Amino acid sequence: MPIEIKVPSLGESVTTATVGKWLKQPGDAVKTDEPVVELETDKVSVEVPAPADGRLAAHAVAEGDEVAVGAVLATLEQGAAGASAPAKAAPAAAKADKPAAQPAAAAKPAAAQAEAPAETDYDVLVIGAGPGGYVCAIRAAQLGFKVACVEKRATLGGTCLNVGCIPSKALLQSSENYHAAGHDFAAHGVVIDSVKLDLARMQARKADIVGANVKGVEYLFKKNGITWLKGHGKVEGTGRVTVDGKPVTAKHIIIASGSDSANLPGIEVDEKTIVTSTGALELSEVPKRLVVIGGGVIGLELGSVWQRLGAEVTVIEYLNRLVPGTDNEVASQFQKLLVKQGFKLKLGHKVTKAEKTKKGVVLTVEPAAGGAAETLEADIVLLAVGRTAASKGMGLEEAGIELDKRGRVVTDAHFATNVPGIYAIGDVIAGPMLAHKAEEEGVALAEILAGQAGHVNYDAIPGVIYTWPEVASVGFTEEQLKGKGTAYKIGKFPFMANGRARALGMTDGFVKVLACEKTDRVLGVHIIGPCAGELIAEATMAIEFGASAEDIGRVCHAHPTLSEAVKEAALGADNRSINI
């Protein structure tokens, strides 16, 4: 008599679930406790096992159906005889006879693999499960492609979710709260006699946040039917990849391998005393003296974390200014505020030597323009001099894929490489190394492969520095507009004149709008101040859709909000600001 496989209890408050993916089909042999079907509830996926040995008789529900606890999912014909019979022997044999499978297994040189296999395992295969890769995979699956994603990490999400964007923002928020409790609460009438730091708990919170985000991506893969191929992906040629040596074929191969921390000659990273951003996120105690090599986004964000927690932070930057590429006026204001917070800045300097000692590290520092050297002692040194494309060890050059002098994959306007059927997106190609830029490219490429008009407007890619205050920008800077010979006008509004900013006690900074002198079209927006990363979204929308400064100024903004500063700055481009 058939055994019914039912929806198990899923928790006290969970009464229904969605049928995700059938792991066994009617006729398949199953063993006791072998997963038969996946059920999805919110962001949790549950595998329902077989209650006994036997053969799956029939599905009672289809993928995507909503089912209640206790509902019948499938029926099972119990018996050892049924379980021992080989499942789907004939189709497997038929597959073995297909000539298309032979080239993938033959491991021929890339040069000999000019044509894609006649039949492939997948329509789309993405190498790398960071923001670019996993988003591309999801969009491709939404468009009807059979998709696989190769990831060598034990978890999905790439650098961003695991050792980048997400954990750093968790520590930034925690350290900001700690600093506020000790320095800012009293002004609000909240008096705390003694603020104690529990760094272990702070790090545990960060780990929990990372874990939740990673599991979220796993859920999305299951929801969209994406196969996660765990292992190291290597491109063998058109249509061919190996994953830990095992051949896999796909019609479209997408390289989304991301980037790695850049190194400096003579400085040996051990992730203990000389660390990259990865090590800086895992420190078990607050260093007394932290030296950051590099005055860019990563160094200043992580330097902010440890400075708020009590470290003496010195930033060494080769150039004579911080955060190259940002608007000069914003960078100047930013620098003053960091110094006010206690940062020590050595601009126009370079590190020529790093010697590890029993107490920490001794750095030899020289003026970039030449001059006498000096030494700096540090407990921890953070090397944050940028990132490099992660293009090594993937067989790209052997497969004939063109790389530029910086190791980035060369692509055309549609993300195609010079090898047919192979594409690249994200940090591994030219452009700003930003998670959201990679995501946009992933979506655009998936849509291009589906015959749609996928497109990325690189003039409308925002950038954010999550320090205090935050810095955000989109579009062109004044310096870029001057270089292009574009006539422009400026609207500026300080947060000091914004009612909500005063109420928050966060009045540092301003909003700056750059608009075309002739057409009033918004060309760039630069913000330094509270919630700059959130406020920049309105400016990005304006640039994306060709809005004028007047368009922003005529939109009703809620009062009192920080967003009113954006409106006032836009009005200021025509000398019409109301509250200043």
C-alpha positions, 0 to 999 in steps of 0.5 A: 500500500502506498505511503503518503509523504506529507508537509511536516510541522514547520514551526509554531506560527507557520501553517503553509509553505510553497512547493519549491523544487522536486528533488525526486520524480515519479519512478525514482528510487529513494532511501529512508531520509533521502530528500524528496522535495523542497518547501519554502517558507519566507526565507527558509527552505526545508527538505522533506525526506522519504519516510521509507525505502521504495520508489516514488509513485506520484506527485500530489502537488506541483512546484509553486503550489501553496500547501498546508501543514499535513497536506499530501505531497507525494505517494511512495511505493514501499519496498526494497525491491523497488528501491534497489532498481536503477532509476532512469537507466535508459535515459542515462544510457541515451545521454552517454551515447550523445556525441555532444558530451564527448568534447567536454570530457576530452579536455582538449586545448582551448584553441581546439574548442572554437565551437560550442557543444551541440547540446549543453548542460545549461543555457547560462553558467555564471562563474562567481556568486557575488552581487554581479554573478548571483543577480545575473543568475537570478535575472537569467532564470526569471527570463526562462534560462536554465542556469548554474552558478559556480562559486568556490567559497563555502557560501554565496554572496562573494566578497560583498556579503561575506567580507566586504559591504555587509560586514563592514556596514554592520561594524560601522553601525555598531561602532557609531552607536558606541561612539554616540553613547559616549559622546552624543547622548548627553546632549539629548538628555540621556546620561550614561555614566560608563559605556562599556565595549563588548567587541566579541558581541559586536563581532558576533552580531556582524557574523549573524547579519552576514549569515542571514544575508548569505542564507537569503541568497541560497534561498533565492537560488532555490526559489529560482531553480538555479544550480549552485556548482560548488568549486573552482571554475576554469574556462576551457573555451567556448561553451566549456568550463570545468568545476574542480576538474569536472566538465560542464557545458553551457551556451553562455558563460559569464565571468563574474569573479570579482576582485581581490585586495591589491598589494604593495611591494615589500609589504607582506600581508599576514592578516594578523598584524598587516591586514587587508579589509578582510583581516580588519573586519575580524580583529579581536581587540581594538588596536592602540595604534592603527595605520591605514595605508591608502586614503580611499573608501575602504581604508577610511570606512574601516579606519572609522570603525576602529577610531570610534572604538578607541584606536589612534588612526593614522592614514597615509595617502600617496596623493595630496588629497583623500578619496581621489575622484570625488568632488574637490570641495566635498573632499576638502570638507570631508578631510577637515571633518575627519581631522576634527574627529581625531584622524591623523593624515599624512597626505603626499606620502608613501610607505617604502618598508614594513618591518614586523616586530614583537610589538607590532609593525614599524613603517618607513614613510617617505614624501611622495615627491622625495625627501627624508624618511621617517618611521611610524610604529603601529599595532596593526597596519591596514593595507587598503590601496585598492583592488585588482580584478580576480582574473588569475587561475581561471584559464582565461588567457589559455582560452584566448580571452583578452585581458588589459594591462591591469588584468581586467577582461576586455569586453564590448558594449554588450559585455561580450569578450573576444571569445564567442559565447563568453561574457564578463561583468562586475569588478573583473571588467573596467569601471568602478568596482561597486557592487551595485554597478555589477548588479546593473551589469548582471541584469543588463547582460541577462536581458541582452542574452534573452534578446531584450535591450539591456543597458547600463547608464554609467553616468548614473552610478552612485558612489557612497562612503559610509563614514560619518558624515556619509559622502555620496555622489552621482554624475560629474564633478566640477573638475570633470565638467571643467575638463569637458568644457561644459558650462554649468551652474551650482546650487548648494544648501548646507544641512545647518539650515535644514530643520530635520538635521538640526533636530538630529544634531547632525548639521555638518555638510551640504548638498551640491547640485550641478546643472547645465547652464543652458538646459538646466539638466542635472549633471551631477549631485554631491552630498556630504552629511547625514544619510547621504547614501539614502539621499543620493537615490533621488539625484540618481533618478533625476540624472537617469531620466534627464531631469532638470534642477527645476524638476527636483525643485518643483517636487513636493518634499515632506517636511521636516526631512533631510531630503528637503536639502536636495530640493533646496540645493536644486532651487539654488541652481537658479538662485531660488533657495527658500531657507537660506 
